[in-house]
Amino acid sequence: MQEVKILLRFTVPCLGAVKRPRDGLGVVFCFLRTPGGQVLFPPAWWRAIVTHAARVRNIPARVIKKIEWAPAIDGSPRLWQRYIQDPSRPEGARPQYAQHEAFLPGRDIGVECILPGDLSIGTFEALMETAGKFRGISPYKPGEYGRFTVVSVQPVGRAIPQSDVIQSSEPAGGPSDGLT
């Protein structure tokens, strides 16, 4: 197993989708947040796009299911206005827009995960490239927004050989004292 930090760069805006009133701004579509304020991308979102990439690259899904994703990401979104095209509006009318928290093109985010021993960093990087090119990650209209490229995949700490992982044979309640 190997803990890694992935640095991604958006090529298409990644937009928040949770409707929240903001003082003086009306409604803003925001990202999910931790109590400490970090943006959350649930592990199921990563699993979905990487599973698709694995199918494209002919990598077994059982390997992908073993990846453990950290839900909080490193990065600070900005407010952005998404303009709405409405052909029924009269010509010359003020354009309509929706405000989103967004990671705009060129913006980097950091994501952490633990790779299983049977998935190399190189193969994982190729999977993430495929996922970013064809699916992307965005709470608002997934697949349309949130396309990205991989800047880097770096190991964090040392790899843990599978033989060093401690497997307990004791019952969940702790060691048996022989009394029943």
N, C-alpha and C positions, 0 to 999 in steps of 0.2 A: 504494500500500500504506500501511496505517496501523496502528501498534501501539496497542492499547487495553488499558485495565484495566477489568474488569467487577466490580462489587460486587454480590453476590447475598445475599439474605436467605432463609433456609430457613423454610418454613411447615409442613413435615412433617419429622420427624427424618431425618437422613442418617446411616446406620449403617455402621461398619466391618465387614468380613466375613472378615478373615484371622485364623484361630484361633491364638492365642499364649498360652503359659502366662505368668502375671504373678505375681511374688512376693507371696504372701499373698492373692491375689485369685482363684486358680484360673485358669480359662481366660477370656481376654478376646478378643472379636472386634475386631481393630484395622484401621486403615487402612494401605495401603502407604505406605512412607516413603522419602525420599531418605537417603543416608548422613548428611546434616546434620540429619535429623529432620523435614523438612517433609513434609506430607501430599501424596501423589501421586494425581492423577486422570488416568489416561492419555488422550492425545489421542483415541484411538478412542472413548472413552466420550462425550466432548463431540461428536465428529463424528456419532455415532449419534443423539443426541437433537436436534441441530440439523438433521440431514438429515430427520428425521421432521417437525420444525417447518417446514422448507422445503417439504415435500410438502403440508402443511396450508395453507401460505400461497402455494403455487404459484410458488415460486422455484426456478430450475434448480439441480440437484444439482452441476453443474460449478462453480458459484460457491462452494458450501459446501465442496467438496473442496479449494479453494485456501486455506482458513483454516488458519493454523499456530498450534497450541495449545501453551502452556508446560505441561509436566506437573505442576510443583509449584504448589500453591495457597497463598495466605496465609490462615491461620486456625488456631486451636488447638482441637481437639476436647476434650470432657469425657467422663468415664465416665458411662454411663447404663445402667439396668437395664430390659430389655425383658421384661415378664411374659408367661409362656406359659400360654395357656388350655388345660387338659386336662380334658375332662369325665369321663374315666375315673378321675381321682384322687378319693379319698374326701373327703366334705365335711368341712371344718375342717382339712384338711391344709395345711401351709405352702405358699404359692404358689411355683411354680418360676419362675426367671428366668434370662436370659442377659445377661452384661455386654458392652457394646459401647462402643468409642470412638464418640462421636456429636457431630454439629453439631445442636443442638436448635433448635426453632422460635424465631425471633427472632435467631438467631446469623448473623453475616455472614462471608462468605469473599470473597477477592479472586482473580480469575483473569486471566491475561494471554494475549493472542493477537495475531496480525497478520492484519488484514483485507485481502483483495485489493482492488484499485482499483475493481472493479465492484460492490462491496458497501458501501453507505453505513452510517454509524454508526446512523442512525435505523432502517434496515431490519434491521440486525443486532440492535439492541435489541428490536425487535418479535419477531424470531425467538427470541431468548433468553426473552422473556416466554412465548411459546407453548410452548417446550420445558420451561420450569419448571412451567407450569400443567398440562400433560398428561403429561409423562414424568418430569421430575425427574432427579437424578443421585445415585446411592447404590450403593456396592459390594454392599450387602446388599439383596436383592430389588429390583432396579432396576424402576422404574415404580410401585412401591408406596410406597417411601420416597424422601426427598430432593427433594420438591417445593420450588420456590423462586419468589421474585419478583426482578425486577431493580431494584436501588436506583439504580445509575448505570452508564453506559458513558462513560469519559473517555479522550480521546486521550493518549498518552504520547509526548512529543517532537513532531516535525513529521511530516506526511504525506510519503511519498516518492513523487513523481510517477513513473509507469511509465517515462517517458522518461529519468529519472535512474538507473534500474537498469542497472548495467553488465552487458552480455552479452558474454562472451568468445567470440571465434571461434577461439581457439587450441586446439590439442588439450590433453587433460587433463594431459599430461606437461610442458607449458610451451611457450614459443615454439620454433619450429623454427629450427635453426641451419643448415638447408640441406644437412646431411650425412645420408646414408642408407646 
